[in-house]
Amino acid sequence: MNEGKIFLSFLIVFLFVLPAALYSQPLFQSFEMISNGNGVIPVVAGFDVTTQPAGAQYGAYSADWYRDYLQSSNDPPSIAELPNGMQQARGWYFVVAGGPGVTDHEWAVDRWTRGGANYALITENSYEIRFTEAGGMAVMQYTTRSVVDVPFELWFLDNTPGDASDDVRMIPYLYDADGTDYFSFALDHQADDGDDDPYSDFIYFRMPVDESPGDAGYHKAFPCCDYVVNYDEVGAEHIARVVLMNWNRHQGETTPGAGDGPVNVSPEYGTTFRISTNDIIGPEWDVTYVNGGPPISYEVAVQDGGSGLATINVLQANNATVSVESFSPGTNEPVIITITKIDQGLVEFGVILEATDTGGNSSQFSHEIDSPIHNAGNTILLLQPNSNLGTYYSPLSGAAGASGYWPRIGGVDHLFNGNLWVGTVVNGDVRVTYNLDGGSLPLEWTQTSGSEITLGTVISDQDIGMTYDDQFASFTPIGLRVHQQSFQ
């Protein structure tokens, strides 16, 4: 190894990790048909696995193919036992997911939510697809971008499905699955066996920018009569790739059970599908204040805007005390938690906290430091024993607790990440050792085996020493060992 002496004086950070919520119930509570061409459904039928939302006081047929049909313990599932089907024309329609190969609920949820990216928008809300004589307009967004007539309306019901006064008409985007450039059904969705289950174009639920109750925002997106869309009036997507499946072509069949109905036939006017979701989002965490000390401390706010906070528990505290502000169970207000480092001379310092809401959803906050920190001056500096200055792992970009935190008390983030790059020529071969930025692996610099991180006050208020080398570099190593000292 080639020996060298490099003097550094840099600023740095905390590493915070906010894991995903621990879901206590499924996102989608139910898929229901609450009315058809005869009016409101007079009975509750077909809920072999799922249940209607709590407090529901209306009739409905389950339209949940993946759970109430495929996962039913009844043979046949009870929804298939309706003597006259779910429609005047004897048809059964179920909600499935696009594309046509999606055959189970977990896969469908991934498709409807874009891999979970839309969870926060969807949770604890209700939506409807209403087939009306007037119908509406939609955009073939993912094919020709044509504006086309459709026989349905999309509505956002918030979390008050029984109160129509706050309903917002949504904007339908479509994926033209069969290439006709109009809303239609085509064969065959593979959620059921056989080649006899027509499925609709994919429907995407988007809010208008104007979210005032009623259809004002929808009409701003579709100015009257021009078959154009004003994209400036189209807001966020909530649900993606919803598909309606006409089971076994029963709709419009010649005799009960014949299964010879037309392929391209929509649910009859008056049919309404309701999609209801649960509150699955656990409490949210935010680092609100950092004190560089000594002693080092910081404050975390945890808040649940849904059912409200129930409990806050300390799962692990390493060289730390944790003080939780008193609160009343069910509160929607933020609760402040203060974490203080006990022994300032130790490198290790961290906690794992868990908060649960009254709906049973949990989330965790994790903070762990196993690298030395400069905090004797007006900055908070984390030095990793692999040459890295700061950390790209922190999700708190722009907030307290990220990489170059200054000033020490009440400051902001200034640094993403930095590391040592060394290039030279060895026996005519150009070699470079560095750590790729952005968290790319592997790291070229690693702590030298058997070396220790030293802390002291010989030269400054805070001396930190460490040794690393490039012997495990994925590219040809230079053969350098670096002893780094920093002072504050």
C-alpha positions, 0 to 999 in steps of 0.5 A: 500500500502507498501511504499518504496523509490528507487533511480534510475539514468538511461538513456533514449529516444525519441518516434518517430512514422512513420505512413504508407503513405497515398495512393492517387491511387491504387498500380496496375495501370493495367493488360493488354494483349499486344500481342497474337498469332497474334502479337501485339494487334491492339486496346485498349479494355476492360478498363471499370474501369482501364486505361492504363498507362499515355502516353501508345501508344500501343494496349491492352486488359484489363486482369484485372478481378477484376476491369474491369470485376467485377466492370464494369458498362457495362452489359456485361463488354466490354472485354466480347464483343470481337467477337473473344476473346483475343486469336487466339483460342477464349479464354479469360485470366485474371490475378487473385490471388491465392488461388482459393477463392480470389474474389475481388481486395482488397483481391487480392492486399493483396495476390500479395503483401504479405499484403503490405510487397512488396509495396516498391519493386513493386511501379512504375514498370512494369512486363511482363509474356511472353509466348514463344516457348522457354519458361524457367525454374521455381522452384516448391518452395512451394511443391517439389522444383523441377525445371520444364519447363514452357511455359513463361518468367518473365521480370522486365521492371523497370519504362521504359516499352518502353525501352527494353534495361534495362529489366531484366529476373526474376526467377519464383517460383511456387506453384503447386496448383493441385499437378502435379509437372509441370506447369498446369491449373486446375478447378476451380477459384471462382472469377467467378461463375460456375465450368468452370474457370481453373486457373494456378499454382501460379506464384511468381516474383523474381529478380536474384541477378545479376540485369544487363539487359538481362538474365545473372542473370536468367541463373546464377540461372538456370545453363544450362541443369541441372534442378537445381537452384542455390539459391545463385543467387535468389534475392528478391521477388516482386509479389506473387501468380499471377494466370492466369484464363481461363475464362469459358474454351473458349480457344480452344472451338469447336464453339464460346461460347461453353465453352468446351475447354480443362482444362489444356491449356496455353495462346498461344505462343506470348501472353504477359501480362503486369502488371503496377504499380503506384507510391504510396510510400509517402516521407520517414522520417529519424531522422538524428541528436539529440541535448540534449540541452538545448534547446532540438532539433533534425533534421529530413530528408524527401525525395521522390525518386519517383516524388519528394517532393511537400509540407511539412506542420506542422499539429501540434506543441506542445511546439515546433518550426519547421524550414523547409529548403527551397527546390524546388518542385519536388526535390529528395534530402533530405530536413532537418527540425529542431524541437526545444523545446520551454519551457524546463521546460514542459514535453510535447513536440511534432510535427506532420508533413506531406509531399506530393510528386508531385504524391499526395502521403503523409506520416506523421512523429509524435513525442510526448513526455509526459514523463520527459527527463533527458538531463542535462548531456551527455545523453538523458534519458526518464523516463516513470511513469510506471517504464519503462526506454526507449521505445520499441515503437520506430522504429528507432533502431540503429538510433538517437532518440531510447532508451539509446541515448549517447552521448547527441549530435550526439550519438547513441542508446544503450538501448531497454527497461528496467523496475522494477521487484519486487518479494516477498512472501505475506501470503505464495503466491509468487507474482511478479510485472513487465512490460513485455518487447517487448511491451506486455500488460498489464502493471503491473505498472501504475502511481498512481492516483492523483500523479504528475511528479515533476521536480526540481534542489534541489539535482542535475542539474535535479531532476525528481520524479514520483510515480507508483503502481501495484494496476491494475496488471493483476496478483495478485498485491503485493500491492506496491507503488513506489516513484522513484527519479532520478538525473542528 
